[in-house]
Amino acid sequence: MKPRLIVGLGNPGRDYQDTRHNIGFMVVDALASQFGASWVSEKRWDCALAKFGGGWLLKPLTYMNLSGEAVSAVSRFYKIEPGEVLAVYDDVDLPLGSLRIRQKGSAGGHNGVRSLISHLGGEDFPRLKVGIAPEGGRPAGDRMVGHVLGRFTEGERPALAQVLDRASDAVRTALRSGIANAMNIFNRKEQSNNETTEKP
C-alpha cells in the first residue's frame, strides 16, 4: 500500500521551531519545498495542509499530544485509511542521522504517536522514525525533556541536513513503490552503514 497522507509531528509556535521534537515538521517542510507544494492553514481541522500529486502533507497545529485529532479529521474527510497514513517523527532511541521505517507498532513513549493510535483506532499505520539521540545514547532522567525540546547544535547541523535528505528520499520511495519497498531499501542501507562503522 502506498501512503496518501504524510504527517509530520511537531509542536506549533516559535518556541518550538527547529527543536529536535519537531523534526517531523522539518521533513514535511522539506518535501513541500521539493514538490513545489504550498501550505494552507485549515482552521476547521487545526492543521496545515499541502497538496501534492499523490496526496497530502499535514502538520497538526495542536500540541503534540493532540496530533491525532487533526489526522483523524483529515483522514475521514478524504477517505484515507490508516494504512495510507505515514507518520514522520523523532525517536530518542535512535542516533542522530538514523532512520527506521515500520509498517506498524506501539507508541514507544511518544505522545504524538500515542494520540494517532488513539484517534486512528489502532497501531496499524506506517511510520518513519528519525533519530535524535545524542552521542552516548538516550538521555536519562531530567535531561530527556531538555534534549528533546532543545534546538540542534551547530555540531549537529551537518547530520541533520543529511538525515532530512534521506528521510525525504525514503518518503518519496514509499510514494512511488510502497512502504515495504522503502523499508527494504532504507532499513537495509541503515544496517549496512552500521556494520561498516562497527568494523575495526
Secondary structure, DSSP 4 states (H G I P E B T S, - for coil): ---SEEEE----SGGGTTBGGGHHHHHHHHHHHHHT---EEETTTTEEEEEETTEEEEEE-S-GGGHHHHHHHHHHHHT--GGGEEEEEEEEEEETT-EEEESS---TT-HHHHHHHHHHTSS-S-EEEEEEEPTTSSPPTTHHHHHHTSBPPGGGHHHHHHHHHHHHHHHHHHHHH-HHHHIIIIIHHHHHHHHHHH--
